[in-house]
């Protein structure tokens, strides 16, 4: 392995290998080592201060009550199965890092958390396949005091938008393909300069790794075209927000467990959905974790503002997409997710919620066939449909008392994660949209 890896690095003219992690502020970070010191870093990785898991999105300072301090080291150990040379940054390569302390997986490692939830599912004979479906904006800087504006003013699925952005979209797709990520679909989204590129589903851990790769690749390629790319959930008050819907399916020994013989969700799939809906107000602190996230989560905007599920219902928090022929349905879509989320935490917690639904046999209720926002409050109460948290503070409160998710995360990770969320909520809750965007645009 040592010789083969060194040969690969030499053949690809790699100078630096970036070891990446996604922290509790959901910011993608990395440290790089020069390939001249491969022997030193190949197996033990690069050290980071344990306080890195207590840093909020605003600035590099330790969140109070996180249980972490500047004292202590963890190691980012490269997972070489995730290695890729970077098509948009010649001479650099990337691997995902696992956080290790004292020779063991560190309890605060988000990637390690997802691995634990995958193992929980497998202990019950279940495998989870997943895909993150990203929307993002391509932006350019004007000469007017550096204002950031969309690259065009087109509308949903505009072929003009395809032509205007042909070069950068094609380069993004080619860069993803070069890194082994199957590109499935593409179309311009509702906002001017907004796009969606869908990649294929895969095993749960790889899907979260691919989400990191996707965000990094879109941004890196956009920079080479003189553009900025942002996944921030809400950038412009009068334009569509950007989601990152999470698609999930359950499998056992190669068999998709989602459909029933009658073309409806199977009993186990219904219980999985029931668990997600039951825990969703708390889960949102992980799947829609930024203050800015809640500007997107509004009724009648196809964002899933109400706690319900429905077949092909884009206003329901959980949509069950249908297929034109059997088997159908083959997966579910959680809409209350955006790309300000740490994909390891978001997916791992969603799996934990769904598994709890299976264990308890939770019933998601009847599917909603209309926009729940058009029902009266009395009608929603009658159908047990409620408005999901309208700000991060409420989601934090739900997570703080959700025993199932806190136990899944573990005491140390949940303490640090909640400390970061609370610090961000306190600092940003009074900010205007413009102030949020100025701070967060290039964080996500």
ABEGO torsion letter per residue (X at the ends): XAAAAAAAAAAAGBABBBBBBBBAAGBBBBBBBBAAAAAAAAAAEBBBBAAAAABBAABBBBBBGAGBBABEBBBBBBBAAABBBBAABBGBBBBBBBBBBGGBBBAABAAAAAAAAAAAAAAAGBBBBBBBBBBBBBBBBBABGGBBBBABABBBGBAAAAAAAAAAAAAAAAAAAAAGBBBABBBBBABBGBBBBBBBBBBAAAAAAAAAAAAAAAAAAAAAAGBBBBABABABAABBBBBBBBBBBBBBGGBBAABBAAGBBBAAAAAAAAAAAAAAAAAAAAABABAAAAAABBBGAGAGABBBBBBGBAABABBBBBBABOBOBABBBBABBBAABBAAAAAAAAAAAAAAAAAAGBBAEBBBABBAAABBAAAAAAAGBBBBBABAAAAAAAAAABAAAAAAAEAAAAAAAAAAAAAAAAAAAABBAAAAAAAAAAAX
